Amino acid sequence: MSLFENGFLAEYSEQEVPDYRGNPLIESLPPILEMDEAIEALSYYPQYNESERQLGPLARIHCLRRLKKFFLPLIEHIQLEQNIGISIREGYVARNPIKKKEYAIRLQKGYKAIKERKEISETFGDLPTSSAGFTLVGYSGIGKTTALNKVTSLYPKVILHSEYRGEPLIQKQIPFLKLECPDSLKALCLNFFNAVDSILGENYERKFGSQRATAESMRIHMVQVANLHSLGVLIIDEVQHLCKTRSGGDILNFLVTLVNMIGIPVILVGTPKALDILQRQFRQARRGSGQGDALWGRMMKDSVWDFLLETMWEYQWTRTKVKLTKELNDVLYDESQGIMDIAVKLYILAQAEVINHYSEEETITPDLIMKVAKEKLRLVQPMLNAIRAYSKNKQEKVIFRFEDLLPFEDVSVEIDELLDRKETMLRNEDLIARKTKSKKTNKLEQLIASLINFGIDSDVAQEYATRAIAEHGEEREVIALARMALTYIE
């Protein structure tokens, strides 16, 4: 795609799936990714050079910040990428602008509804929908929002159409829109208009969001704008906030309308606290979606955890490079309780602590990690203690103080969903082999890039890099392998 102003000029590609052919809204999307491609696209290995450990303390503290972006996708993340891709595409199947008569009639009905102030259901009727979205529920800090941002970053925010197959097609297409859950239906509409304005440079909020505008009139305008710009999927994050407001039911009912009447898939994201209201008021509307809801719990202490920790552990900016021992692994798991976001923060804080206050030895120890967890993560300690107590002896009174941490086995979930979670755990084991292969490829690419920086021709750099890894092992740091590869120069 070519970058143009606030979006990308549409470029159309042939579709393998017959249902998607002849639909410019689908043909202009990025290609469907196979699993290996999705792993590569979602992974993020921060820049790192062994020589940076010799920088001054302040410089190394700044380098540590890179680790915040560290991201290794698990099966849950790959499934999320697949499900969002399916939702967007299947939602477009019934909303093809090439079917000009149907498309024009829908827009005309929208304008008529605005003029006559009719109900949305009276205006559009039922649109055949093939995808209704899904819900994603997981603990706070488990990485839901991060994963969503990673997946949606694979799609352009707006696609600009001008011509399709020799026919004019003037349209600004929005593949996805992500909003924070508001406390009222009117706030939802305002958030929507503001988000669209920021993407397209329009002024819908000023046009339709005045203080005198009613929630009913605003939601009809919202539907019309969503139709006009072919919104692919609407993502509502932090939906547990609906439990705190009287408008929660109204908001969910409106979202059901978007699904059933307008054909726009809706993805709801929140903590376990939201499960009750979601199951009572939203689930029946999307029984036929076939997508399946996602339940993300904390990580178990298994080979997947070990793999993630070992990969993260390579990024050390302390003077003394410490190997990851079983004791360090155990302490990090206990202090984070399998919540990777907290584990990453602990690792960053532990390194910062020794760089700032310790002697030249700068050694990370289990005692240091426990000290940092106690002193630097005070706000989350009550929650972590509650998880810890529940895990050891099922102390329900403790865990139920924190509704965002409710264990999934203690809320009303379907048996199919629990089985899906077990299957996901098993599939993560298989994913490790793929990731190990991906890491090796990244090490080779990094080594080639380093040799090219030394002025070596790219073909020769690839030959030397491959030879260095084969002879000395890929476990060595890039800078060390580069020195060895340079010795091959005659």
MARLUM-593913 format. One record per residue (C-alpha): residue number from 1; x, y, z. Coordinates in steps of 0.02 Angstrom, whole numbers, m for minus. Example, Ala and Ser with C-alpha at 12.3 -4.5 7.8 and 13.67 -1.06 7.14 Angstrom:
! residues 2
<pt 1,<615,m225,390>>
<pt 2,<684,m53,357>>
This chain:
! residues 490
<pt 1,<0,0,0>>
<pt 2,<55,178,m33>>
<pt 3,<50,305,107>>
<pt 4,<m62,452,69>>
<pt 5,<m104,592,192>>
<pt 6,<m190,506,340>>
<pt 7,<m207,336,261>>
<pt 8,<m154,215,125>>
<pt 9,<m209,213,m56>>
<pt 10,<m301,51,m88>>
<pt 11,<m209,m85,m181>>
<pt 12,<m314,m237,m223>>
<pt 13,<m251,m416,m215>>
<pt 14,<m325,m579,m276>>
<pt 15,<m411,m677,m137>>
<pt 16,<m391,m865,m111>>
<pt 17,<m554,m876,m16>>
<pt 18,<m699,m871,m143>>
<pt 19,<m814,m778,m22>>
<pt 20,<m691,m632,m18>>
<pt 21,<m671,m609,m206>>
<pt 22,<m744,m457,m293>>
<pt 23,<m754,m358,m131>>
<pt 24,<m640,m205,m129>>
<pt 25,<m657,m186,59>>
<pt 26,<m576,m358,82>>
<pt 27,<m458,m356,m67>>
<pt 28,<m377,m196,m2>>
<pt 29,<m335,m273,168>>
<pt 30,<m162,m342,209>>
<pt 31,<m140,m526,162>>
<pt 32,<m198,m667,275>>
<pt 33,<m49,m726,378>>
<pt 34,<3,m905,404>>
<pt 35,<59,m951,580>>
<pt 36,<246,m926,549>>
<pt 37,<210,m759,466>>
<pt 38,<101,m704,611>>
<pt 39,<237,m752,737>>
<pt 40,<364,m648,640>>
<pt 41,<245,m500,622>>
<pt 42,<195,m494,805>>
<pt 43,<364,m531,886>>
<pt 44,<469,m388,950>>
<pt 45,<649,m415,1004>>
<pt 46,<721,m252,1071>>
<pt 47,<886,m189,1001>>
<pt 48,<1030,m255,1105>>
<pt 49,<1219,m255,1091>>
<pt 50,<1333,m338,1217>>
<pt 51,<1449,m188,1213>>
<pt 52,<1312,m79,1289>>
<pt 53,<1347,m160,1458>>
<pt 54,<1505,m54,1463>>
<pt 55,<1410,111,1447>>
<pt 56,<1388,229,1594>>
<pt 57,<1249,198,1723>>
<pt 58,<1128,330,1656>>
<pt 59,<1146,272,1475>>
<pt 60,<1112,92,1527>>
<pt 61,<956,146,1624>>
<pt 62,<893,223,1462>>
<pt 63,<933,63,1367>>
<pt 64,<829,m36,1493>>
<pt 65,<672,53,1433>>
<pt 66,<681,m44,1270>>
<pt 67,<633,m200,1365>>
<pt 68,<458,m129,1394>>
<pt 69,<420,m168,1211>>
<pt 70,<481,m348,1222>>
<pt 71,<345,m460,1150>>
<pt 72,<342,m645,1107>>
<pt 73,<174,m707,1040>>
<pt 74,<94,m863,1113>>
<pt 75,<m44,m967,1035>>
<pt 76,<m171,m851,1118>>
<pt 77,<m98,m703,1022>>
<pt 78,<m93,m799,858>>
<pt 79,<m275,m848,883>>
<pt 80,<m319,m668,921>>
<pt 81,<m237,m612,759>>
<pt 82,<m333,m745,663>>
<pt 83,<m500,m704,747>>
<pt 84,<m486,m517,717>>
<pt 85,<m440,m550,535>>
<pt 86,<m590,m665,515>>
<pt 87,<m708,m542,600>>
<pt 88,<m656,m398,488>>
<pt 89,<m668,m497,327>>
<pt 90,<m828,m591,363>>
<pt 91,<m909,m430,422>>
<pt 92,<m873,m355,252>>
<pt 93,<m946,m502,154>>
<pt 94,<m1124,m436,174>>
<pt 95,<m1072,m253,152>>
<pt 96,<m995,m251,m20>>
<pt 97,<m999,m74,m95>>
<pt 98,<m989,m148,m270>>
<pt 99,<m1168,m204,m245>>
<pt 100,<m1214,m24,m279>>
<pt 101,<m1402,m39,m266>>
<pt 102,<m1400,m121,m94>>
<pt 103,<m1262,m6,m32>>
<pt 104,<m1351,152,m92>>
<pt 105,<m1516,97,m15>>
<pt 106,<m1434,71,154>>
<pt 107,<m1356,244,151>>
<pt 108,<m1520,323,97>>
<pt 109,<m1611,235,238>>
<pt 110,<m1484,305,359>>
<pt 111,<m1509,483,300>>
<pt 112,<m1697,460,306>>
<pt 113,<m1687,394,484>>
<pt 114,<m1587,546,537>>
<pt 115,<m1713,662,457>>
<pt 116,<m1866,573,527>>
<pt 117,<m1782,522,693>>
<pt 118,<m1827,340,673>>
<pt 119,<m1762,193,774>>
<pt 120,<m1610,103,703>>
<pt 121,<m1701,m64,696>>
<pt 122,<m1843,17,598>>
<pt 123,<m1720,95,477>>
<pt 124,<m1604,m45,425>>
<pt 125,<m1696,m203,468>>
<pt 126,<m1596,m365,480>>
<pt 127,<m1434,m378,380>>
<pt 128,<m1370,m555,355>>
<pt 129,<m1213,m564,462>>
<pt 130,<m1079,m695,449>>
<pt 131,<m971,m632,593>>
<pt 132,<m1026,m554,756>>
<pt 133,<m858,m536,841>>
<pt 134,<m810,m611,1008>>
<pt 135,<m761,m569,1187>>
<pt 136,<m585,m571,1261>>
<pt 137,<m576,m587,1450>>
<pt 138,<m419,m593,1554>>
<pt 139,<m335,m531,1713>>
<pt 140,<m274,m352,1727>>
<pt 141,<m93,m343,1667>>
<pt 142,<m107,m506,1569>>
<pt 143,<m72,m412,1406>>
<pt 144,<m243,m398,1324>>
<pt 145,<m224,m217,1269>>
<pt 146,<m44,m242,1216>>
<pt 147,<m93,m392,1110>>
<pt 148,<m238,m297,1033>>
<pt 149,<m125,m152,988>>
<pt 150,<3,m271,912>>
<pt 151,<m129,m358,806>>
<pt 152,<m220,m202,748>>
<pt 153,<m53,m121,703>>
<pt 154,<m46,m246,559>>
<pt 155,<m193,m154,479>>
<pt 156,<m195,25,412>>
<pt 157,<m305,146,509>>
<pt 158,<m389,203,349>>
<pt 159,<m387,145,167>>
<pt 160,<m426,271,30>>
<pt 161,<m520,204,m121>>
<pt 162,<m537,299,m285>>
<pt 163,<m563,168,m420>>
<pt 164,<m600,m19,m425>>
<pt 165,<m593,m121,m585>>
<pt 166,<m611,34,m693>>
<pt 167,<m761,100,m597>>
<pt 168,<m755,250,m479>>
<pt 169,<m759,205,m294>>
<pt 170,<m735,356,m182>>
<pt 171,<m726,296,m3>>
<pt 172,<m625,309,156>>
<pt 173,<m627,137,236>>
<pt 174,<m590,111,422>>
<pt 175,<m539,m72,450>>
<pt 176,<m547,m59,641>>
<pt 177,<m586,63,780>>
<pt 178,<m537,37,961>>
<pt 179,<m625,133,1101>>
<pt 180,<m614,134,1290>>
<pt 181,<m778,81,1370>>
<pt 182,<m876,236,1424>>
<pt 183,<m1003,259,1563>>
<pt 184,<m1150,305,1452>>
<pt 185,<m1218,280,1277>>
<pt 186,<m1194,464,1238>>
<pt 187,<m1011,454,1291>>
<pt 188,<m989,302,1178>>
<pt 189,<m1051,403,1029>>
<pt 190,<m940,551,1073>>
<pt 191,<m789,438,1090>>
<pt 192,<m831,361,922>>
<pt 193,<m847,529,832>>
<pt 194,<m685,591,911>>
<pt 195,<m590,434,858>>
<pt 196,<m655,444,679>>
<pt 197,<m614,629,669>>
<pt 198,<m435,597,727>>
<pt 199,<m413,467,588>>
<pt 200,<m501,553,445>>
<pt 201,<m483,736,489>>
<pt 202,<m673,757,489>>
<pt 203,<m778,855,614>>
<pt 204,<m914,729,659>>
<pt 205,<m900,766,844>>
<pt 206,<m939,949,816>>
<pt 207,<m1080,908,694>>
<pt 208,<m1168,773,793>>
<pt 209,<m1104,785,972>>
<pt 210,<m1171,951,1032>>
<pt 211,<m1235,968,1210>>
<pt 212,<m1413,979,1144>>
<pt 213,<m1398,815,1047>>
<pt 214,<m1488,667,1125>>
<pt 215,<m1412,494,1144>>
<pt 216,<m1542,427,1022>>
<pt 217,<m1499,551,884>>
<pt 218,<m1313,528,913>>
<pt 219,<m1319,340,898>>
<pt 220,<m1412,351,731>>
<pt 221,<m1275,469,669>>
<pt 222,<m1145,349,737>>
<pt 223,<m1221,205,639>>
<pt 224,<m1226,310,482>>
<pt 225,<m1044,362,498>>
<pt 226,<m993,181,530>>
<pt 227,<m1087,130,372>>
<pt 228,<m1020,274,268>>
<pt 229,<m839,230,309>>
<pt 230,<m862,40,305>>
<pt 231,<m803,11,483>>
<pt 232,<m729,m164,488>>
<pt 233,<m736,m204,673>>
<pt 234,<m772,m104,831>>
<pt 235,<m664,m150,981>>
<pt 236,<m724,m95,1154>>
<pt 237,<m589,m111,1288>>
<pt 238,<m610,m114,1478>>
<pt 239,<m793,m170,1469>>
<pt 240,<m791,m215,1655>>
<pt 241,<m833,m30,1681>>
<pt 242,<m1010,m72,1623>>
<pt 243,<m1039,m156,1790>>
<pt 244,<m1021,12,1878>>
<pt 245,<m1149,108,1777>>
<pt 246,<m1337,100,1755>>
<pt 247,<m1311,125,1568>>
<pt 248,<m1218,m39,1547>>
<pt 249,<m1371,m130,1480>>
<pt 250,<m1410,11,1358>>
<pt 251,<m1234,11,1290>>
<pt 252,<m1234,m178,1265>>
<pt 253,<m1405,m174,1183>>
<pt 254,<m1342,m43,1061>>
<pt 255,<m1189,m149,1022>>
<pt 256,<m1305,m296,989>>
<pt 257,<m1395,m183,865>>
<pt 258,<m1231,m148,776>>
<pt 259,<m1205,m334,758>>
<pt 260,<m1380,m389,709>>
<pt 261,<m1446,m240,612>>
<pt 262,<m1291,m160,538>>
<pt 263,<m1175,m309,519>>
<pt 264,<m1025,m229,607>>
<pt 265,<m931,m357,713>>
<pt 266,<m900,m304,893>>
<pt 267,<m757,m365,1003>>
<pt 268,<m776,m338,1190>>
<pt 269,<m621,m342,1300>>
<pt 270,<m616,m342,1490>>
<pt 271,<m572,m426,1653>>
<pt 272,<m665,m573,1734>>
<pt 273,<m773,m446,1824>>
<pt 274,<m862,m415,1658>>
<pt 275,<m907,m598,1627>>
<pt 276,<m1074,m596,1715>>
<pt 277,<m1149,m448,1622>>
<pt 278,<m1074,m504,1457>>
<pt 279,<m1148,m678,1471>>
<pt 280,<m1318,m616,1526>>
<pt 281,<m1341,m477,1398>>
<pt 282,<m1225,m503,1251>>
<pt 283,<m1190,m688,1225>>
<pt 284,<m1357,m737,1147>>
<pt 285,<m1336,m607,1011>>
<pt 286,<m1181,m694,943>>
<pt 287,<m1216,m879,963>>
<pt 288,<m1192,m908,778>>
<pt 289,<m1027,m817,760>>
<pt 290,<m921,m973,773>>
<pt 291,<m774,m870,833>>
<pt 292,<m773,m927,1013>>
<pt 293,<m733,m817,1161>>
<pt 294,<m558,m806,1232>>
<pt 295,<m516,m825,1417>>
<pt 296,<m339,m774,1460>>
<pt 297,<m277,m826,1632>>
<pt 298,<m106,m802,1709>>
<pt 299,<35,m908,1642>>
<pt 300,<70,m1076,1718>>
<pt 301,<247,m1117,1774>>
<pt 302,<288,m1232,1630>>
<pt 303,<402,m1243,1480>>
<pt 304,<315,m1096,1397>>
<pt 305,<353,m985,1546>>
<pt 306,<532,m1049,1546>>
<pt 307,<553,m1009,1362>>
<pt 308,<487,m831,1380>>
<pt 309,<594,m798,1532>>
<pt 310,<751,m868,1450>>
<pt 311,<723,m758,1298>>
<pt 312,<694,m603,1404>>
<pt 313,<844,m643,1514>>
<pt 314,<962,m616,1367>>
<pt 315,<934,m429,1384>>
<pt 316,<1052,m382,1525>>
<pt 317,<1135,m213,1541>>
<pt 318,<1222,m248,1708>>
<pt 319,<1412,m258,1716>>
<pt 320,<1401,m439,1775>>
<pt 321,<1297,m550,1663>>
<pt 322,<1204,m675,1773>>
<pt 323,<1140,m841,1707>>
<pt 324,<957,m882,1734>>
<pt 325,<953,m1012,1873>>
<pt 326,<806,m1114,1935>>
<pt 327,<805,m1008,2094>>
<pt 328,<794,m846,1995>>
<pt 329,<658,m922,1886>>
<pt 330,<558,m977,2039>>
<pt 331,<572,m807,2123>>
<pt 332,<518,m712,1968>>
<pt 333,<367,m824,1948>>
<pt 334,<318,m810,2131>>
<pt 335,<337,m621,2132>>
<pt 336,<240,m598,1970>>
<pt 337,<119,m745,1991>>
<pt 338,<133,m784,1806>>
<pt 339,<81,m611,1747>>
<pt 340,<211,m574,1614>>
<pt 341,<189,m385,1621>>
<pt 342,<241,m386,1804>>
<pt 343,<385,m507,1770>>
<pt 344,<455,m390,1637>>
<pt 345,<439,m239,1753>>
<pt 346,<525,m333,1894>>
<pt 347,<670,m380,1781>>
<pt 348,<689,m198,1724>>
<pt 349,<678,m132,1902>>
<pt 350,<802,m260,1968>>
<pt 351,<931,m210,1838>>
<pt 352,<901,m25,1871>>
<pt 353,<923,m56,2057>>
<pt 354,<1096,m135,2042>>
<pt 355,<1153,m10,1910>>
<pt 356,<1103,136,2020>>
<pt 357,<1150,79,2195>>
<pt 358,<1262,m73,2196>>
<pt 359,<1449,m97,2179>>
<pt 360,<1539,m128,2016>>
<pt 361,<1489,m311,2029>>
<pt 362,<1308,m269,1983>>
<pt 363,<1237,m444,2011>>
<pt 364,<1053,m490,2000>>
<pt 365,<1004,m608,2142>>
<pt 366,<841,m687,2204>>
<pt 367,<849,m578,2361>>
<pt 368,<864,m423,2252>>
<pt 369,<709,m470,2151>>
<pt 370,<609,m497,2311>>
<pt 371,<670,m331,2380>>
<pt 372,<623,m238,2221>>
<pt 373,<452,m321,2215>>
<pt 374,<417,m269,2395>>
<pt 375,<478,m90,2377>>
<pt 376,<436,m44,2197>>
<pt 377,<274,m139,2165>>
<pt 378,<179,m94,2323>>
<pt 379,<16,m54,2235>>
<pt 380,<m3,m227,2159>>
<pt 381,<58,m326,2310>>
<pt 382,<m118,m350,2384>>
<pt 383,<m179,m424,2219>>
<pt 384,<m26,m535,2199>>
<pt 385,<m44,m595,2379>>
<pt 386,<m226,m636,2345>>
<pt 387,<m181,m739,2191>>
<pt 388,<m42,m824,2289>>
<pt 389,<m158,m868,2434>>
<pt 390,<m293,m932,2318>>
<pt 391,<m169,m1039,2221>>
<pt 392,<m103,m1120,2380>>
<pt 393,<m260,m1155,2479>>
<pt 394,<m410,m1084,2384>>
<pt 395,<m439,m939,2503>>
<pt 396,<m595,m874,2415>>
<pt 397,<m626,m730,2535>>
<pt 398,<m459,m655,2488>>
<pt 399,<m472,m674,2299>>
<pt 400,<m653,m612,2292>>
<pt 401,<m597,m444,2362>>
<pt 402,<m527,m411,2189>>
<pt 403,<m660,m439,2057>>
<pt 404,<m537,m414,1914>>
<pt 405,<m442,m568,1976>>
<pt 406,<m587,m689,1993>>
<pt 407,<m524,m862,1944>>
<pt 408,<m614,m923,1788>>
<pt 409,<m665,m1086,1870>>
<pt 410,<m768,m984,1995>>
<pt 411,<m872,m889,1867>>
<pt 412,<m1006,m952,1751>>
<pt 413,<m914,m1009,1595>>
<pt 414,<m960,m1145,1472>>
<pt 415,<m872,m1313,1473>>
<pt 416,<m820,m1288,1290>>
<pt 417,<m727,m1131,1340>>
<pt 418,<m634,m1220,1480>>
<pt 419,<m585,m1357,1357>>
<pt 420,<m524,m1224,1235>>
<pt 421,<m410,m1157,1371>>
<pt 422,<m336,m1331,1402>>
<pt 423,<m309,m1352,1214>>
<pt 424,<m222,m1183,1206>>
<pt 425,<m101,m1236,1344>>
<pt 426,<m54,m1390,1245>>
<pt 427,<m34,m1294,1081>>
<pt 428,<83,m1171,1166>>
<pt 429,<203,m1315,1195>>
<pt 430,<209,m1345,1007>>
<pt 431,<236,m1160,973>>
<pt 432,<402,m1159,1067>>
<pt 433,<488,m1254,926>>
<pt 434,<429,m1127,799>>
<pt 435,<488,m982,906>>
<pt 436,<658,m1062,934>>
<pt 437,<677,m1074,747>>
<pt 438,<621,m892,730>>
<pt 439,<750,m838,860>>
<pt 440,<888,m925,765>>
<pt 441,<836,m835,607>>
<pt 442,<840,m669,700>>
<pt 443,<1014,m705,769>>
<pt 444,<1076,m742,592>>
<pt 445,<996,m583,525>>
<pt 446,<1071,m479,665>>
<pt 447,<1243,m552,632>>
<pt 448,<1231,m519,446>>
<pt 449,<1180,m339,481>>
<pt 450,<1328,m317,599>>
<pt 451,<1451,m381,469>>
<pt 452,<1377,m268,335>>
<pt 453,<1406,m122,455>>
<pt 454,<1591,m172,455>>
<pt 455,<1591,m143,267>>
<pt 456,<1574,m324,212>>
<pt 457,<1473,m361,55>>
<pt 458,<1300,m431,94>>
<pt 459,<1329,m599,6>>
<pt 460,<1496,m623,94>>
<pt 461,<1418,m567,259>>
<pt 462,<1285,m702,245>>
<pt 463,<1418,m834,208>>
<pt 464,<1526,m780,357>>
<pt 465,<1378,m765,475>>
<pt 466,<1312,m938,432>>
<pt 467,<1485,m1013,455>>
<pt 468,<1514,m924,623>>
<pt 469,<1350,m988,695>>
<pt 470,<1383,m1164,631>>
<pt 471,<1558,m1170,706>>
<pt 472,<1534,m1077,870>>
<pt 473,<1350,m1102,912>>
<pt 474,<1210,m978,904>>
<pt 475,<1201,m960,1093>>
<pt 476,<1345,m835,1086>>
<pt 477,<1312,m649,1080>>
<pt 478,<1304,m564,910>>
<pt 479,<1457,m456,945>>
<pt 480,<1561,m610,991>>
<pt 481,<1504,m703,835>>
<pt 482,<1545,m550,730>>
<pt 483,<1724,m547,795>>
<pt 484,<1742,m731,751>>
<pt 485,<1668,m704,578>>
<pt 486,<1791,m563,544>>
<pt 487,<1935,m685,565>>
<pt 488,<1878,m772,405>>
<pt 489,<1937,m622,303>>
<pt 490,<2095,m671,211>>
